[in-house]
Amino acid sequence: MIIVFDGTFDGLLTSIHAGMKGCRPNAVRSEEHVEAGLFDELIATVTDPDISLRVANGWERERYSNAS
């Protein structure tokens, strides 16, 4: 399974969220760099700025909680 995003940073973070929600991709690729094999399943994600912000905020919280 390959998660495909639009190439933006928000799209990447949205794709990471999709990977955390249960699907376990083998790769995350931008639309420009995706090459599907014969048996690969492509999952396209739609960029969502709200989800992207939640993922970024979660990383910040995790980073600062581990810094102590």
C-alpha positions in Angstrom: 0.0 0.0 0.0 1.3 3.4 -1.0 -0.2 6.6 0.4 -0.1 9.4 -2.3 -0.3 13.1 -1.4 -0.2 16.3 -3.4 3.4 17.2 -2.7 2.7 19.9 -0.1 3.8 19.8 3.6 0.2 19.9 4.7 -0.5 17.0 2.4 2.4 15.1 3.9 1.2 15.6 7.4 -2.3 14.6 6.4 -0.9 11.4 4.9 1.0 10.7 8.1 -2.3 11.1 10.0 -3.9 8.6 7.6 -1.1 6.1 8.3 -1.7 6.6 12.1 -5.4 5.9 11.7 -5.0 2.2 10.9 -3.7 1.7 7.4 -0.1 0.6 7.4 1.5 1.8 4.2 4.8 0.6 2.8 5.5 4.1 1.5 4.3 7.7 1.4 4.9 9.4 -1.9 4.0 12.7 -3.6 2.0 12.5 -6.8 5.2 13.5 -8.7 7.3 10.6 -7.4 4.9 7.7 -7.1 5.6 4.6 -9.1 3.2 1.8 -8.5 4.2 -1.8 -8.9 1.9 -4.5 -10.3 0.4 -5.4 -6.9 0.6 -2.0 -5.1 -2.5 -0.4 -3.8 -2.5 3.4 -4.1 -4.4 5.4 -1.4 -4.8 9.1 -2.4 -5.2 11.5 0.5 -6.9 14.8 0.4 -5.0 17.6 2.1 -6.7 18.9 5.1 -5.2 21.9 6.9 -7.0 21.1 10.1 -5.6 17.6 10.3 -2.2 18.9 9.3 -2.2 21.4 12.2 -3.3 18.7 14.6 -0.4 16.4 13.6 2.1 19.3 13.8 0.8 20.3 17.2 1.1 16.7 18.4 4.7 16.5 17.3 5.5 19.8 19.1 3.9 18.5 22.3 5.8 15.2 22.0 9.1 17.0 21.4 8.8 19.3 24.4 7.5 16.5 26.7 10.6 14.4 25.8 13.0 17.3 26.2 12.6 17.4 30.0 
